[in-house]
Amino acid sequence: MITLIWIGFSQSLFVAILMFTKKESSLPDKVLSGFLSLLAIEFLTCGIDYFAYNKPLLSSSFLLFNPALYIYINALTRAKFRLHPLHLLHLLPYIGFELTAYLLHEPLALGTYFQKDGQFLFRIIFGAANVISWLIYNPLGLRLVHRHRMHLRNEKSSIGTNENLGWVLFVSIFYVVYCIISVLVALLIFTNIIHPLSLHIFNYSMLLLMIYTFGFYGLRQQSLPVELLNNKPAIPYQHSTLSEEAKTQIAEKILQYVDLHQPWLQSDFNMDALSAAVDVPKYQLTEVLNTRLGFNFFQFINSYRVEAVKQMLTDPKNNFSIEAIGYECGFASKSAFYSVFKKSTRMTPVEYRALTFKA
């Protein structure tokens, strides 16, 4: 356990320094650097516990990780996000319980956690605070990532891996699973099935894994363009000012423009370009695409690309490679091409071509 603690401390501090000195460091990078620095402190205090008391004191990285991850997601997905001294209030529960545990010398002993002694009330409040923190910050963080990804699909026809924050979504979901497993491990400790320190080792092992994950992806994550960051919640279409006739006219303008000019052949075609071409505000285009045509912008443009790919795949005179066909039809990358095509047809381009010629 001691080895794990000092590895965690050194690695989190090292990655924090790398993030802070990253070339063209952005606000999210600085937030992540601060986040990792706090995790380094968490590992350090745990090491001090073993050095001073020869056992871990009652502590929880959840009270630190939950708000820090939420603030980092805010910094990534909101254009107007700025660090403010009030953000430090998110750390008060962690600091308060950490100091109290030191003053009371309260050990991390799950086997006697519900024993009614002088610190029973403190332990109950501590446990409740952890659950409340998890129930508040995790759904809020997941909601921000989901809203950002949905916003992208209404703005762009090609979405890069740097833009969709898939790794942040994965980390957020993985963290939820990790928390659930932690609860199950705690229950096994209460029933004396496994050793009391198993949860402590598991938690800090997962924390170290998170540090490596944030270091790997955080260093690769680039700042997102301001126009891709959504600062406004979606407006319910029930309160739309567009009449049915206006929606029909806008839908016709969209279809006529796309059929005539074939903008889907441009891999970087986006909602701004469509709005300028048909002279209709973006929010109205989004509403018409969603409610009248049944697509978001990403789905709409890529449906044309998929149809174009199908035509080229079934053309016996076409000598293009499958990957070249994808690029020719407007896809920005091979992975995006295969992903969109398979989602639309339930088969890969290779399988589609083989099935077509077999028939």
N, C-alpha and C positions, 0 to 999 in steps of 0.2 A: 504493500500500500504506500509506503514512504517513497519508493521509487516512482510509482505512478504520480504521486503528488508533485514531485520535483520536475518530472518530465512535463507535466501539465503546466506548471508555473513557467518554466523556461520556454516552452513552445508558444504559449499564449502571449508572453511578453515579446518574443522574437517576431511573431506574426503581426502583433500590434505595431511594432516599429516598422516592419515592412509596409504595412498599410499606410502609416503616417507619412513615410518618405516615398510613397508611390509616385511615379511620374504623373503630372497633371492630376494630383490628388483632389478629389471632389469632396463636397460636404458629406455624402454617404460614406466615403472612405474614412473620413475623420471620425464619424460616428462609430463606424465599425472598429476603428483603432481604439477608441475609448471603451467600447464594449469589451474588446479582447483584453484591454488593460485591467478592467474590473474583474474579468475572469481570472487573470493572473493573480490579483489580490485575493480572490476566493481560494485559489490553490495555496497561496502563501499562508493565509490564516489557518487553513487546514493543517499545513505542515507545522505551524507554530503550536497548534493544539497537541499534536503528537509529541513535539519536543518538550513542551511545558507540562502537559498533563498525562502524557503517555496514552492518550485516548482522544477520539474526536468529540468535540462539543456539538451540541444541537445547532445545526446550521442548515441552510437551504439555498442551493444555487438557483432554485426555481424563482425565488423572489427577486433575483438579479437577472436571470435569463429572460423571464417573461417580458418585463418592461423594456429591456435593452433591445430585444428582437423586434418588438413593436415599434420602437423609435427608429430603428434602422430601416424597417420597411417603409415607414412614413417618409424618411429622408430619400429613399429610392423612388417612391411613386408620386410624391407631391411636389410640384414646382415651387410653391410658395413656402415650403417648409424651411424654418430657420431654428437653429438651436437657441433656447431661451433658458435663463436661470430656473424658471418654473419646472423645466423638465427634470431637474434634480429631485423634485418631490416624488418622482416615481421610485427613487431609491430609498426613500425614508423607511418603508417597511423592512427592507433588507438590513439597513444600518441599525434600526431600532431593535430588531430581534437578535442581531449579531452581538450588539453591545450587552443586551440583557442576558444572553446566554453566557457571556464572559463574566458578568457580574455575579450570576447565580452559580457559575461553574456547572451548568446543566449538561450532562453527557448525552451523546446520541445513543440511546438505549431503547430500541423499539420493543424489546421484550417486556419492559416495565413502563411503557409509554402511558398506559391508562391507569397506572397505580396511583391511588389518591393520597399523594403526599403534599408537601408545601408548594411544589412547582407544578401541580396537576393543571391548574387553571392556565398557567403560562403555556404549557404544552398544547392544551386544547385550542387556545387562541392562535398559537403558532401554526398548528395544522389547518385550522379554518382559513387563516390568511393565505396559506399556500394554495388551497383549493380555490378560493375566491380570485386570487391573482391569475391562476391558470384559466379559470372560466371567463375572465374579463379580457385579458390581453390576447390569448390565442385566437378566439373567434374574430376579434377586431383586426388582428394581423392577417388572418386568412381572408377576411373580407376585403382588405386593401389590395392584396395580391390578385384576388379574383376580379375585382373591379378594374384594376389596371389591365389585366389580360383581356377582359371584355371590351374595354375602351380601345385597345389596340386593334381588335378585330373590326371595329367600326371606323378605323382610321387608315389602315394599311392593307394592301393585298399580299405583301410579303413581309413576314415577321421573323427577324433574326433571333438567334438564341440569346443574344445579349439583351434584347428588348423584352422578351416575354417573361423573364424572371422565373423560368421553370425551375431553376435550382433553389430559389427562395421558397417556392411552393413546396418542393420536395422536402426541404429542411423543415418547414413548418408542419407538414403532415407527419414526417418522421419524428418530430419532437412530440407531437400528440401521442403517437404510438409508444414512444419512450416513456412518457408520463404514465400511460396506462399500465405498461409493464412494471414500472416502479411501484405502482399501487399493488399489483399482484405479488411482487417480491416482498413488499411490506407485510401483506397478509400471510405469506408463508413463514415470515419471521415471527409474527404474532402467534402462530400455531406451532412454533418450535420445530418446523420442518427443515429450515436451513439456518446457517450461522447468522447472528445479528449484524455482522460487518459486511455481509453479502450485498446489502442495498447500498452501503457506502462505497464499496468497490465498484459496483455496477454504475452508480450515478457519476462518479468521477471518470470512469472509463468512457461513458457516453459523452461526457462533457469534453474530454480530450478529443474524441472523434469529431464532435461539433467544431472544435477549434481548427482541426485540420481541414474540415469541409469549408468553413468560412475563409480560411487562409487561401485554399486552392481556388475557390470560385470568386471570392472577394477581390483578389488581386487581378483576376481576369475581367471582372465586371467594369464596364465603362459607363460614364455618365450618360443618362438618357436625354435625348433632345427635349427641350421644354414643351414642344408641341405634342409630344407623345404622353405627357403627364396629365392625368385627368384630375382636375381640382373641383369639379362640380358633380354632384350626384345625378344619376339619370332622371330625366324629367318624365313623369308618367304620361303616356300617350292618351290617357283618358281625358286629359285637360288640353288636348291639342287644339290649336287655332286653325288648323288646316281643314278645309271642307273636303268632302269626298271627291268633288269635281277637281279641286286643286291637287289632291293626291294622285288622281288619275292622270292629270296633265304632267305632273312631275315624273311619274313612273314612265310615261311615254317618252319624255325627253331623255330620261336615263337610257332606256332601251334603244332608242334611235341613235343616240350618240355612241353607245358601246358597239352596236351592230355596224355602224358606218365607219367608225375610226379605229376599232379594234385596239383600244388602249391597254387591254389585258396582256398584249405582247410586250409591254414595258414592265420589267420586273419591279421597278420602283414606283409604279402608278399608285397614287393614294387618294384619299378623300378630298384633300385640298385641290388636287388637279381636276378631279371630277366636278367639284363645286365651281371652280373657275370656268370650266368648259361649258357647263349647262346653265351657269348664272343662277344657281339656287343655293341658299345657305346650307352649310353642312348639317345643322341640326334637323332641317327639313328633309334633306336627302336620307339621313339616318332613319328618320321616322318612316318615310315612304318605303325604304328598303326593308325595314323590319316588319311593318304592318301590312303593306300592300304586296310586296314581292316575296316576303317570307325569308329574307336573307339578312345577315349582316354584310358589311362591305367586303370583308375577307372572303366569305362564302360565295358572294355574288360574282366577284371577279374571277375567283378560282374555278367556278363552275364552267366559265367560258374556256379557261385554260385546259381543264380536264377534257372537254369536248373536242378541243383542237388536238390534244394528244391522242385521243381515241381515233380521230380521222387519220392522223399520220401513222399510227400503229397498224391500222388495217389497210394501209396503202401498200400494195405489193411492190410498187416502184420506188418506194422510199427506202433509201440506203443509210439513213441516219442511225446512229446508235441510240439506244433508249435514253441515255443521259442527255445526249445532244438534242433529242426531241423535247425533253423537258425544258431545257434552256431556250430552245427555239419558240416554245409556246408561252414564255414569260415567267417561268419559275426561276427563283433566284438561287436555288441550291438543290442538289440531288436529294438531300434529306427531306426538304420541304416538298419537293415533287412527289417522292414516293409516299410520304405521309398523307398529303392531300388526295392523291389519286386512290390510294387504298381505302381511305375513309369514304370516298365517293362511290367506288365500284366494288369494294370488299375483296379486291385482289390487287396484286402488284402489277406494274406495267408489263413485266416479263410474263406473268401468268396470263394477263389479258391478251397480249400478242400471240402467245402459244395457243390459247383457246380459240382465238379468231381464225388463225390459219388452219387449225385442226378441223374447225367446222367447215 
